[in-house]
Amino acid sequence: MNNRQPVYLKLFETIAHAILDGKYQDGDLLPSVRSFASEQGANPLTVAKAYQLFQDRGLVTVRRGVGLFVADGAVQKLKADERQNFIDNIWPDVDKHMRRIGISAADLMKSET
């Protein structure tokens, strides 16, 4: 996570990573704003802003009086977004570093076994 990143985006990433890691599946209930705020030591309004971002991106559905649920297809959409972020923002630096120190993709594959 980027330390200069706004808190609500850090909270968004925390929840997104929990979804990607399988803690929450499509259709699962997310923690309430107050519960998640308490767990994270965050202001409930900041958590609400992070949850609003999930709503704006169609990653959750709201059931009034019940809570927020991970929307159908949210896991796949988050994976696609993460892949694109990796390709656009992370891979160029990794590739440059690998070239600088002489590591090839084949070298990486050898180290997995």
LINRABEL-V272072 format. One record per residue. N is the residue number from 1. PSI is psi as a letter, one per 30 degrees, with the letter a starting at -180 (999 if undefined). OMEGA is omega as a letter, one per 20 degrees, with the letter a starting at -180 (* if undefined). Layout:
BEGIN
n=N psi=PSI omega=OMEGA
n=N psi=PSI omega=OMEGA
END
This chain:
BEGIN
n=1 psi=k omega=r
n=2 psi=k omega=a
n=3 psi=f omega=r
n=4 psi=f omega=a
n=5 psi=k omega=r
n=6 psi=k omega=a
n=7 psi=e omega=a
n=8 psi=e omega=r
n=9 psi=e omega=r
n=10 psi=e omega=r
n=11 psi=e omega=r
n=12 psi=e omega=r
n=13 psi=e omega=r
n=14 psi=e omega=r
n=15 psi=e omega=r
n=16 psi=e omega=r
n=17 psi=e omega=r
n=18 psi=e omega=r
n=19 psi=e omega=a
n=20 psi=e omega=r
n=21 psi=f omega=r
n=22 psi=g omega=r
n=23 psi=e omega=r
n=24 psi=k omega=r
n=25 psi=l omega=r
n=26 psi=k omega=r
n=27 psi=f omega=a
n=28 psi=k omega=r
n=29 psi=k omega=r
n=30 psi=l omega=r
n=31 psi=l omega=r
n=32 psi=l omega=r
n=33 psi=e omega=a
n=34 psi=e omega=a
n=35 psi=e omega=a
n=36 psi=e omega=r
n=37 psi=e omega=r
n=38 psi=e omega=a
n=39 psi=e omega=a
n=40 psi=f omega=a
n=41 psi=h omega=a
n=42 psi=l omega=r
n=43 psi=k omega=r
n=44 psi=e omega=r
n=45 psi=e omega=r
n=46 psi=e omega=r
n=47 psi=e omega=r
n=48 psi=e omega=r
n=49 psi=e omega=r
n=50 psi=e omega=r
n=51 psi=e omega=r
n=52 psi=e omega=r
n=53 psi=e omega=r
n=54 psi=e omega=r
n=55 psi=e omega=a
n=56 psi=e omega=a
n=57 psi=g omega=r
n=58 psi=g omega=a
n=59 psi=f omega=r
n=60 psi=l omega=r
n=61 psi=k omega=a
n=62 psi=k omega=r
n=63 psi=j omega=a
n=64 psi=k omega=r
n=65 psi=f omega=a
n=66 psi=e omega=r
n=67 psi=a omega=a
n=68 psi=k omega=a
n=69 psi=k omega=r
n=70 psi=k omega=a
n=71 psi=l omega=r
n=72 psi=k omega=a
n=73 psi=f omega=a
n=74 psi=e omega=a
n=75 psi=e omega=a
n=76 psi=e omega=r
n=77 psi=e omega=r
n=78 psi=e omega=r
n=79 psi=e omega=r
n=80 psi=e omega=r
n=81 psi=e omega=r
n=82 psi=e omega=r
n=83 psi=e omega=a
n=84 psi=e omega=r
n=85 psi=e omega=r
n=86 psi=e omega=a
n=87 psi=e omega=a
n=88 psi=e omega=a
n=89 psi=f omega=a
n=90 psi=e omega=a
n=91 psi=e omega=a
n=92 psi=e omega=r
n=93 psi=e omega=r
n=94 psi=e omega=r
n=95 psi=e omega=r
n=96 psi=e omega=a
n=97 psi=e omega=r
n=98 psi=e omega=r
n=99 psi=e omega=a
n=100 psi=e omega=a
n=101 psi=g omega=r
n=102 psi=h omega=r
n=103 psi=k omega=r
n=104 psi=l omega=r
n=105 psi=e omega=r
n=106 psi=e omega=r
n=107 psi=e omega=r
n=108 psi=e omega=a
n=109 psi=e omega=r
n=110 psi=e omega=a
n=111 psi=f omega=r
n=112 psi=f omega=a
n=113 psi=999 omega=*
END
